Amino acid sequence: MDVFSIFGLVGGLALFLYGMNIMGASLEKLAGSRLEKTLEKLAGNPVKGFLLGLFVTAVIQSSSATTVMVVGFVNSGIMTLTQSVGVIMGANVGTTVTAWILSLTGLESENFLIRMCKPDSFTPILAIIGVIMIMRGKNSKKRYIGEIFVGFSVLIYGMNAMSSVFKDVPELGNILTVFQNPIVGIITGFALSAIIQSSSASVGILQTLAASGAVSYAAAIPILLGQNIGSCTSALLSSIGTNKKAKQAAFIHLYFNVIGKTTVYILFMVINHFVQFSFLSMAPSPVDIAVIHSIYSIAAVCLFMPFQKLFVKLAKFTVRESGREDEFAYLDDRFFNTPSYAVEKCNEMTVDMAALTQKTLAEAIGLLSKYDNKKAAEIEANESKLDIYEDKLGSYLLKISGKDITEKDSSQISKLLHSIGDFERIGDHAKNILDTAMEIHEKKISFSAQAEEELAVITRAVTDILGVTTEAFRLSDPEMATHVEPLEQVIDDLKDELKNRHIKRLRDGECTIEMGFVFSDLLTSYERISDHCSNIAVYIIQASYSEIDSHSYLREIKESKPEFFAEYADMKRRYALTGKKRSDLPEEPDQTMA
């Protein structure tokens, strides 16, 4: 054995781990947030949770990723502790799928079809197809499929490189005889999984050793036990800084693997004591490793599925519950492993933010006619909460944008980052309206009947434009968002007309200067709220049609879109002012305005 053998072994291991990482990451991107949302919605009972955990792990090729995801769900209150048990058990079985795929390297036959099932035969074809899809793929989906093919090919190449070194250097096989000691084997398997943070990858390495004949059944079985226990480190590490329930979920994963897999191993050793299995001294094939791995996981699930509450009690005994949970726990850094899901949670929270903005504005407008100190305090609290929303969501979205994300997620992040700023500013204007209401109340200001009637029209228009905007945002509906701009232009026209009418009343002595300031402040707040609604509507449209530029879009629809003018005219009739209008009030929107 020389230094070049070591280089070959380390290089093969690097390619193996890199290929598995590329394949897993691309599978997650291809799935987007769908798998996580499926887990979130359907993990309602133990059996269903088990099947979902199995399915998701089989797709993303990582039980560690699934359990880290579960810790995040529990931390944010999406999933209960009891629901997490079935998913964790399913993840432990789902991770065996990788071992079965890698076991195909052990196929031996002269039959053409069987030989083509061997990865050595078809991975070169996959690699060629994958590279072509990456280089020529016009959409993200094709590129991700290409990356999966290339990642799998690199993984198999690294696996073969390691296997060749073990076959060419018998001395390495002699070193592995120390693993015949079960305790050393368990520790070795645990350390390997803990270091590379993937039981699938560590089992793949064990299959490589098996393919070279360098390890026996007696050594492989305790190593597999250690690898299963070592996979718990990802969940335990991810639970650092989480709430109590999330820590409990991580310990459920640990207890299931330690108690479940150890019990299966002890039962096997007890049977072996009486039967004396002769195969233990023989070298297993990669397929045999996959079989043992599956037996370990399935037997543990069968033994302990009826005792899920036991694991919950153990976890609660280990981590005692106390303290108040953070209402922004949805913004969990553990979701960065699946950026599409993290973006989806941000979108849901921004929808909540939009609803709070709408409620705050409605309450502030209500105080203009009937002031209430309790409502005023609630509005101020809501405005402060909107500031927190903007800060928390903005910071979290910027962190996601630094990850490896899809074009769709990037567009969604851009929409959310812009929208949260506008929703927060609408909250600020709601606070300004509150201040106006407070001034009206304290100074006992009253508007004329004509002014009250005029304010009612623009108030209704502003309330409606925010309602349309928040609903379009909630539904991510670009078609609905196109209805915002005509109404925004009508509100601009109303503000101009109301200011002119008010100036006329001032000149005629029908209004005081003090009332004029209050009236003007209110109209300014209304106009700016409609401007922010227009901004949000454009962001919604841009997210659906990324090639659209906001300024050119607004200019285009106001200059050449007949449907815009038709809807604008309809809106003008719907929010028409009574009384005499100024003769120069435009019948069509001012096309110089953006």
N, C-alpha and C positions, 0 to 999 in steps of 0.2 A: 504493500500500500504506500503510495507516494502522495505528494501535495496535489498533483493533478487529479487524482481520484477524489480527493476532498473537494477540489474546485468543481468537479463534475457533479458530485453529490449535492453540494450547496447550490450550484446553478440549477440543477433539476428541481430542487425544493423551491427555489425562488420562482421558477416558471410555473410550477404546480400551484403555488399560492396565488401568484398573480393571475393566472388563468381562472382560478376559482373566484377570485375577487371580481374580475371583469364580468364573468358570466353571471354571478349573483347580482351585481349592481345593475347590469343591463336587464335582467329579468324583472327587478323591482321597478325600473323606469318604464318597461313595457307594460307592466301591470298598472302603473300609476297609483292612484289612491284607491282603486277599486277593491283590492284585497283587504286593505285596512278597514274600509268602510263596511265590507261584508262582515269582517270580524266584529266590528262595533255594533252592527245592527242585529246579527243573528246568533251571537253567543249567549243564548237565553237559557239553555238547559245543558246538563253535563254531556249527553251523547252528541248533541248538535255542536257544542263547543269543542268536543274531542275531534269530530270530523272536520270542523273548520280549521282547527290548529294543524291537523294532519295535512289538509289541502294547501293551506297557505305556505307551510314549511316546505312541502314538496315542490311548490312553484318557485319560491325564492331561494331554495336550496340552503336554508340556514335556520336551525332551531334557535340559535342565539339571537338572530334578528327578530324572530317571532316573539320570543320571551321578552326581549327588550321592548318590543312594541306593546306587549301586554302590560309590562310595568308602567309604560307611559299612559296606557288607557286607564289603568287603576289609579294612577297618580292624578289624572285629570277628571276622574269621576265618570268616565265613559262606560267603564266595565266594573262590576262589583267583584269583590275578592272571591266569592264563591264561583262566579262565572269563569274566573281566570283559571281555576284548577283544571277543568276539562280541556281548555285550549292548550295549557302547558303539557298535559298528557298527550294530546294529539301532536304537538310539536315534536315530542320525543320519538314518536313513531314516524312522523313525516320526514325526519332527518335521515332515516334509513334508505330513502329513495336514492339519495346521492350514492350511497355505497353500492346499491344494485346497478346503477348506471356505470360506475367505475369497474364493477366486477366483470363487465363484458370484455375487459382486456384479457381475461383468462380463457376465453373461448379458443378451442383447438379443433379444427376440422379441415378436411380437404374440400368440403362442399362449398360451392361459390356463395350461396345465399348466407350460410352460417359465417363464412369468412367476412362477408360484407357487414355482418352485424358486429364484428370486432372493431373497436375504436381505431386501432392501428390502420385499418383498411379505409374507413369512411371519413376519418378526421381530415386527411389532406383535401378531400372533396369539400368538406364543410369549410375548411380554412379558405379555399379559393372562392367559394360562394360568399362567405362572410366578408372577405376583403372587397369583392365586387359590390356587395350591398352597402358597405360603409362608404366606398368611394363614389358610387353612382346613385346611392339612395337619395330620393328627392324629399322624403319625409322622415320624421324622427322614428316612426315605427319600424321602417325598413332598416335604418341604421342600427337600432337596438337589436333587431334580430341578427344582423350581421355581427355585431359585437358579441352576442351570445355564442354564435358559431365559432368565432375566432377565439374567444375565451376558453371554450371547451377544447378546442384544438391545442392551444398552448398548455392547458392543464394536462392533457393526455401526453403531450410531448415531454413535459417535465416529469410526469410519472414514469414514462419509459426510460428517461435519462437516469433517474434514481435507481430504477430496477436494474439497468445495465451495469451500473457501478457496483451494486450489491452482488451481481452474478460474477463480475470480473474480479472482484476483490473479496475472496473468502474470509479474510481477516476481519472484515466488518461483521460478517455473520457470527464469527466466534465471539465478538464483543457482546452480541445480543444474548448469549447464553445466560448472562446475569439476570435476564428478565424471567428466567424460570422460577425465581422467587416471587410468589404472588404479591407480597407487599411492595417489592421494588417495581413490579409491573404496574400495579395500581398507581403508585407515585409517578412513574414515568408517563403513563397515559394522562393522568391529571395535569401534570406540568405541560405536556405537549398541547393539550386543548386550551389550557389557561393562557399559554404564551401566544398562540396564534389566534385565539378567540374564535375558534370554529371547530366543533366536534366533527363536522362533515369532512373538513380538510384533514384533521388528525387521523380519522378513520381511513381516509384515502391514502395517507402515508403508510399506515399499517398494512393496507392492501398491497402497496408497493413492496413492502418487506416480504409479505406472504408470497407474492408473485416470484420473488427471487429465491424462495425456499429458505430464507434466513431466520424464520421464526416458527415456533411450533404452536399447536393448539394450547398447550399448557401455559405458554407465555402470552399468547394473543388474547385469551379470555380475560385475565386480570387487567391487561392493558386497556381492553375495551371498557371494562368497568371504570377504570380511572378516567378514560376519555369522556365517558358520559357524565361523571361527576364534575370534571373540569369544565364542561360546557356551561355550568352554572355561574362561572365567574363573570361572564358578560352581563347577566341580569343583576348580579350582586353589585358590580361596579356601576351599572346604570342607575341603580336605586339610590346612590349617594346624592344627597340633596333633595330627595323627593319627600312626599308626605309619608305618614306611617303605613297607610294601606299599600302603597307602592312597594315599600320595603318588605311588607308581609308577602306580597306576590312573589318577590324575588326569593324569599325564604321557602315559599311553597315549592318553587322549582328545585331548590337545593334539597329540601327534605324528600321530595318525590324521587329524585335521582339517587340520593344516598340510601334511603330506606328501601325503595323499590328495587333498584338494581342490585344492591348488596344482598337483599333477601333472595333474589333469583340466583345470585352467585353462590350463596350459602347452601341453598337447596340443591344446586348442581353438585357442589362439593360433598354434601352428605350422601347423595345418590352414588357419586363416584367412589366414596369410601367403601360402599358395599358391593358395587358392580365392577369397579376398576376398569374404567373406559380405556381401551387400548389405543384409541386414536389420539390421545393427548400428546403422545410423543411424536406424532406425525406433523408434517408441514401443511397448513391449510392453504387453499387457493383463495384468490380474491373473492370468488363466489361464496366460499365457506365463511369468510369474514363478514360478508353481507348477511348471510343466514344467521350467524351468531348475533350480529348487531340487531337484527330484526327480532330474534327470539328474546333477547334481553329486554327490548322496549315493549314488545307486545305482551310478554309474560308479566312484566311489572304493571302494565295497565290493567290486565285481567285480574291480577291479585288485589290491586288497590283502588280500582274504579269505584267499588261500593263504599270506600272509606275516605271520600273526598273531604268530608267535614273534619276528619282527623287532621289532615294537613292544614286546614284553615285554623283549627284550634292551636296546633303547634306553632304556626306562624304568629298568631295573636299572642300566644304566651311568650314568644321570643321578642316580639316588638309590640310593646304596650301602646295602645292608642291614647292620644292626648292632644290638646291644642286645636286651634281653628285652622281650617284649610284655606289656601289661597284661591280666590275666585278666578284668578288668571292662570290656574294650573294647566289649562288646556294648552298653553304655550310652553310645551315641554320639549327640552333639548333632545330628548330621546327620539323624537319624531324626525330629527335631521337625517336619520338613517333611511327614511323614506320621505324625501322632500315633497313629493306630490301630496302625500297625506298631510304634512305640516302646512302646506299652502291651503289645502282644503279647510283645515281647522281655522286658519287665519281668516278665510273667506266667511266661515260661519260666524266668527266673532265680530267681523266687520258688519255683517247683517244685523247682529245684536246691537252693535254701535249705532247703526242707521235707525233702528227702531227706537232706541233711546233718544236719539236726536229728534226724531219726529214727535215723540211724546213730550220732550222738553219744550220744543217750540209751541206745540198746541197749548201746553199749560201756561207758558209765558204770555201768549196771545189772550188766553182766557182772563189773565189778571188785568188786562187793559180795561175791562168793563167791570170786574169785581175783584178787588185786591184782597189777598189772603196771605198773612205772614207765614203760615205753615207751608202753603204751596210755594211761596217765594224761597223758603229754606230748601225745599225739595229740588227746586230748579237749580239753585246754586250748587247743591250736592251733585246733581246730575251733570252739570257743566264741568265740575272738577273730575268726575268719573270719566267724562269724554276726553279730558286731557290725559288721563291715565291710559285709556284705550289707545290713544294716538301714540303715546310714548312706548307702551309695552309692545303693541303690534308693530310699530315702525322698527323698533330694535330687533324684534324677532324676524321680521321679513328681511331685513338687511343681512342677518346671519344666514338665512336660507339662501339668499341670492349668491352667497359666497360658496355654496355647495355645487355639485355637479347636477344641474337641473335641466329639464327639457325646455324647448322654446315656448311651449304652451304655459309651463309654470312660470317662466320668465315674464311672459306677457301678463299673466295673472298677478304676479307680484308687483309689476309696474302699476297695474290698475288699482290694486289695493293700497299701495304706498301713496298714490295721489289722492285716492278717495277718502282715506282716513283723515287726511289734512283738511279736506273740504267739509267732511261731516263735523270735525272738531270746530272749524270756523263757523259753521251754522249754529253750533252750540254756543259759541261766543256771542253771536248776534241774538240768539234767544235770551242770553243774559243781558244784552243791551236793551232788548225789548222789556225785560223785567225791570231794569233801571228806569226806563221810560214810564212803565206802569206805576212804579214806586213814586216817581216825581208827580205824576198825575194825581195819585192818591194823597200824597203829603200836601201838595199845593192846591188840592181841590180844583184842579183844572177840568173844564168840561168843553167839549167841542160843540160846534153848532150842529143842528140836525142834518144839514147838507154835508158837512165834513164827516159826520158819523156814517152817513150813507155811503159816501165815497170810500172811506176807509174799509167799510165792510166788503166792498167789491174787491179791492186789491188784497185784503186779508184772505178772502176766499181763494183768490188766484194763487197766492203764495202757499197757502195750506195745500192746495191741489198739486202744485208743481213739486213740492217736497214729497207728497204721497206717491205721485207717479215715479219720481226718481228713486225712492227707497224700494218700491215694488220692482222696478226694472233692475235695480241692483240685486235684490233678493233672488230674482229669477235668472239673472245674467241674460236679460232679454234685450238685444240691440234694437229690435223692432219697436219695443215699447219705449226705449230710450230716445228714439227719434221724435217722440211727441213732446219732449221737454223744451226743445229750442223754440218752437213757435210760441209757447206759453211764456217763455222767458222774455221774448221780444215784446209780447203784449204787456207784461209787467213793467218793462222799461218804458213803454208808451204811457201806461197808466201813471207811473211815477212822475213823468214829465208833465202830463196833463193835470195831475193833482197839485203839483207844485205851482203851476201857472194859475190854477183856480184859487189856490190859497193866497197867492200874491195879490190877486184881484180882491179877495175878501179883506186883506190887510189894507189895501188902498181905499176900499169903501168903508173902512172902520168897523167891519163885521167881526174882526179877529184881532187879538193882541200879539205883540212881538214875542212874548213868552210862550204863548200857545204855538206860534209859528216855529220856534226852535224845536219844541216837542214833536210837532207834526213832521218837520223836516227830518229829525233823527229817526223817527219811525219809518218814514219812506225810504231813507238810506239803508236801514237794516233790512227792509223787505227786498230792495233791489239787490243787495249783496247776497242775500240768501238765494235768490233766483239765479244769480251769477254762479254761485257754487253748485247749484243743482245742474246748471248747464255744463259745468266742468265735469261733474260725475257722469253725466249722460254720455259725454264724448269719450271718457275713459272706458265706459262699458262697450261702446261701439268699436273703439280701437282694439280692445281685447279680443273682439270677434273678427275684426278685419285689420290685421296688424299693419297693413300698408298705408292706412289712413293717417294723415297728419291733422292735428286738431285745428290749426288755424286755416289750412286750406279747406278742410271739411266745412267749417262754419261759413267761410267765404263762399264756397261753392253752393251750399244749400240756399243761402240768402240771395244769390245772384241768378240762379238758373233752375232751381227745383220747383216745378209747378205745384207739387203736392205740399211743399212747405207753405207757399202763398195761400193755398186753399185751406189748409189747417189754420194758418194764422188768421185768415178772415173769419173762420168759424169761431176761433177763440175770442176774437174781438167782439163778436156778437154775443158770445156767452158771458163775457165780463164787461159788458157795455156800461158806461156811466150814464146816469140820468141827468137831465138838465142840458143847458147849452154847451156845446163843445167849442174849443178854439178852432177857427177856420183852417189853421195850418196843421192840425193834427193829422199825421200821415195815414192814408188808407192802406198803404203797404209798408212793411218794415223798412227802417233806414238801412240801406244796403252798405253804408260806409261803416257800420258798426260790426265788430267781430264778436 
